[in-house]
Amino acid sequence: MNVLFDHFTEYREGFVGTLAITAVSAVIALVLGVLIAGFRVSPVPPLRFFGTAWVTLLRNTPLTLLFLVATFVVPEILFPGMSPFVLASLALGFYTSSFICEAIRSGVSTVPLGQAEAARSLGMTFGQTLRMIVLPQAVRTVLPPLSSLLIALTKNSAIAGAFSVTELFGWQKLMSDQGFNVVPLFISVALGYLVITFAISGVFRLLERRMEVAR
């Protein structure tokens, strides 16, 4: 493990990079996932169509292909000069949002339909019903799959290292190119990912316990 101690500054930068792209893409995925889930259950046909198209397209597109499009196509056509970190975060966030959308939609389907009908009878709009009645109850069902999806997002962030983003696998590749033994390198990278994934699992276990107390 001397390589870790001798190059700890570079390792720390890679770990912080993985943590940053995980956090940013997770926020993007959660915001878009909730929004698209609302579209999917909306009574407005164009919104339902858009939500269905979003999920179908992104869930059936390889993540590596999305990274290629974000890195080489988007800067040429839409946003020239955008940093690789932002592009990678968008690609990963958009991809994961399609899975989060379906997890939330499944949770929404567990809420009794009568509650939404009662809310509408009181004059609440669809948006108010979804925000104040349906989603708070669906959260209890959605938390476990959300935890798994965010852990998967963390591991998927390794692809960003191949697109000029500083993260753990980028550090591993740099050290491998310098001739270091790959075994301690992979152990060091695995430890970094374990720290992040265990932290995510711990946060969601805490949330699940709090939600159980609130019942």
Secondary structure per residue as TSV (DSSP state, phi and psi in degrees):
chain	resnum	aa	ss	phi	psi
A	1	M	-	360.0	11.3
A	2	N	H	-59.5	-32.3
A	3	V	H	-60.2	-34.6
A	4	L	H	-67.0	-44.2
A	5	F	H	-74.7	-35.2
A	6	D	H	-72.8	-25.7
A	7	H	T	-125.0	41.4
A	8	F	H	-67.6	-32.4
A	9	T	H	-61.9	-45.5
A	10	E	H	-66.3	-38.3
A	11	Y	H	-63.1	-42.4
A	12	R	H	-62.1	-41.6
A	13	E	H	-62.7	-40.0
A	14	G	H	-65.2	-41.1
A	15	F	H	-64.9	-44.3
A	16	V	H	-63.8	-37.8
A	17	G	H	-63.5	-43.6
A	18	T	H	-63.1	-42.7
A	19	L	H	-62.6	-40.7
A	20	A	H	-68.3	-47.4
A	21	I	H	-68.0	-31.3
A	22	T	H	-65.2	-46.3
A	23	A	H	-65.3	-47.1
A	24	V	H	-65.8	-47.5
A	25	S	H	-68.3	-30.0
A	26	A	H	-66.3	-41.9
A	27	V	H	-62.5	-45.7
A	28	I	H	-59.5	-46.0
A	29	A	H	-64.9	-40.7
A	30	L	H	-68.1	-44.4
A	31	V	H	-64.1	-49.0
A	32	L	H	-67.4	-36.9
A	33	G	H	-61.5	-44.1
A	34	V	H	-65.5	-43.3
A	35	L	H	-63.3	-47.5
A	36	I	H	-68.9	-33.4
A	37	A	H	-62.3	-38.9
A	38	G	H	-62.3	-39.8
A	39	F	H	-62.1	-40.2
A	40	R	H	-65.8	-29.4
A	41	V	T	-105.1	8.1
A	42	S	-	-70.5	147.6
A	43	P	S	-77.9	-3.1
A	44	V	S	-91.0	115.3
A	45	P	H	-55.2	-44.2
A	46	P	H	-60.5	-36.6
A	47	L	H	-67.8	-41.6
A	48	R	H	-61.8	-41.2
A	49	F	H	-63.2	-44.3
A	50	F	H	-62.2	-45.6
A	51	G	H	-61.4	-42.7
A	52	T	H	-64.4	-43.2
A	53	A	H	-64.0	-41.3
A	54	W	H	-58.6	-51.3
A	55	V	H	-65.2	-45.9
A	56	T	H	-62.5	-43.8
A	57	L	H	-66.9	-50.1
A	58	L	H	-74.0	-36.9
A	59	R	H	-68.7	-24.3
A	60	N	T	-105.5	12.1
A	61	T	S	-108.0	128.1
A	62	P	-	-57.8	139.6
A	63	L	H	-62.5	-37.3
A	64	T	H	-60.5	-38.1
A	65	L	H	-64.6	-39.4
A	66	L	H	-62.8	-39.7
A	67	F	H	-63.2	-40.9
A	68	L	H	-62.7	-44.0
A	69	V	I	-64.3	-45.2
A	70	A	I	-64.3	-35.9
A	71	T	I	-83.3	-38.3
A	72	F	I	-110.0	-24.5
A	73	V	I	-97.3	-50.1
A	74	V	H	-57.6	-46.4
A	75	P	H	-63.4	-30.0
A	76	E	H	-75.4	-32.5
A	77	I	H	-102.7	-44.1
A	78	L	T	-109.2	-56.1
A	79	F	-	-127.8	78.3
A	80	P	T	-63.6	139.9
A	81	G	T	87.6	-0.2
A	82	M	-	-69.1	141.1
A	83	S	-	-68.6	149.3
A	84	P	H	-58.3	-33.5
A	85	F	H	-62.7	-45.9
A	86	V	H	-65.5	-42.8
A	87	L	H	-63.4	-42.9
A	88	A	H	-66.0	-39.3
A	89	S	H	-63.6	-40.8
A	90	L	H	-65.2	-44.6
A	91	A	H	-60.7	-47.3
A	92	L	H	-68.7	-39.3
A	93	G	H	-67.2	-43.1
A	94	F	H	-62.9	-45.2
A	95	Y	H	-60.1	-48.6
A	96	T	H	-69.9	-27.5
A	97	S	H	-61.0	-31.7
A	98	S	H	-66.5	-35.4
A	99	F	H	-76.0	-38.9
A	100	I	H	-64.4	-38.6
A	101	C	H	-55.7	-48.2
A	102	E	H	-68.1	-34.5
A	103	A	H	-64.7	-42.6
A	104	I	H	-68.4	-40.7
A	105	R	H	-62.2	-37.6
A	106	S	H	-65.1	-38.7
A	107	G	H	-66.9	-37.4
A	108	V	H	-62.6	-37.0
A	109	S	H	-67.9	-15.8
A	110	T	T	-82.3	-14.4
A	111	V	S	-78.7	127.7
A	112	P	-	-54.5	134.5
A	113	L	H	-60.9	-30.5
A	114	G	H	-60.1	-29.4
A	115	Q	H	-69.2	-40.1
A	116	A	H	-67.1	-38.9
A	117	E	H	-66.5	-37.4
A	118	A	H	-65.1	-39.7
A	119	A	H	-64.1	-41.7
A	120	R	H	-66.9	-33.6
A	121	S	H	-67.4	-22.2
A	122	L	T	-86.3	0.8
A	123	G	T	94.7	8.9
A	124	M	-	-76.7	143.1
A	125	T	-	-75.7	171.2
A	126	F	H	-60.5	-44.0
A	127	G	H	-62.6	-42.1
A	128	Q	H	-65.3	-40.9
A	129	T	H	-62.6	-44.1
A	130	L	I	-66.0	-43.8
A	131	R	I	-74.7	-38.9
A	132	M	I	-100.1	-23.2
A	133	I	I	-114.1	-51.9
A	134	V	I	-80.7	-54.0
A	135	L	H	-61.4	-42.6
A	136	P	H	-57.3	-34.3
A	137	Q	H	-79.1	-33.2
A	138	A	H	-70.0	-23.4
A	139	V	H	-56.8	-39.5
A	140	R	H	-59.7	-37.6
A	141	T	H	-78.7	-29.4
A	142	V	H	-83.2	-25.2
A	143	L	H	-54.8	-49.5
A	144	P	H	-58.9	-48.9
A	145	P	H	-66.1	-31.2
A	146	L	H	-63.2	-39.6
A	147	S	H	-59.3	-46.3
A	148	S	H	-63.8	-39.0
A	149	L	H	-68.2	-38.2
A	150	L	H	-72.7	-31.5
A	151	I	H	-66.7	-41.6
A	152	A	H	-62.8	-38.3
A	153	L	H	-59.6	-42.8
A	154	T	H	-58.2	-45.3
A	155	K	H	-70.3	-35.5
A	156	N	H	-66.8	-21.0
A	157	S	G	-64.0	-15.3
A	158	A	G	-60.9	-27.1
A	159	I	G	-62.4	-28.9
A	160	A	G	-61.5	-25.5
A	161	G	G	-62.4	-25.1
A	162	A	G	-82.2	-1.7
A	163	F	G	-124.8	41.6
A	164	S	T	65.9	26.5
A	165	V	-	-105.1	131.3
A	166	T	-	-74.5	114.9
A	167	E	S	-157.8	-175.5
A	168	L	H	-62.8	-43.3
A	169	F	H	-71.7	-26.6
A	170	G	H	-63.8	-40.5
A	171	W	H	-63.7	-43.4
A	172	Q	H	-59.9	-42.4
A	173	K	H	-65.8	-40.0
A	174	L	H	-61.5	-44.8
A	175	M	H	-68.4	-37.7
A	176	S	H	-63.0	-41.0
A	177	D	H	-64.9	-23.4
A	178	Q	T	-87.4	1.2
A	179	G	T	95.1	11.1
A	180	F	-	-76.7	153.6
A	181	N	-	-61.5	131.4
A	182	V	H	-72.8	-23.9
A	183	V	H	-63.0	-55.3
A	184	P	H	-63.2	-28.6
A	185	L	H	-64.5	-47.6
A	186	F	H	-67.1	-35.2
A	187	I	H	-63.7	-42.4
A	188	S	H	-63.3	-43.4
A	189	V	H	-64.0	-42.9
A	190	A	H	-61.6	-39.2
A	191	L	H	-62.9	-40.5
A	192	G	H	-61.7	-44.8
A	193	Y	H	-67.0	-35.7
A	194	L	H	-62.5	-39.9
A	195	V	H	-59.7	-45.7
A	196	I	H	-68.7	-46.2
A	197	T	H	-67.9	-36.7
A	198	F	H	-65.4	-36.7
A	199	A	H	-64.3	-42.3
A	200	I	H	-63.1	-45.4
A	201	S	H	-60.9	-40.8
A	202	G	H	-64.7	-41.6
A	203	V	H	-62.2	-43.7
A	204	F	H	-72.0	-33.1
A	205	R	H	-64.1	-39.6
A	206	L	H	-63.7	-43.5
A	207	L	H	-62.5	-40.5
A	208	E	H	-63.8	-41.1
A	209	R	H	-65.0	-40.4
A	210	R	H	-65.1	-39.0
A	211	M	H	-68.0	-34.4
A	212	E	H	-66.2	-38.8
A	213	V	H	-66.1	-32.1
A	214	A	T	-76.6	-8.1
A	215	R	-	-67.9	360.0
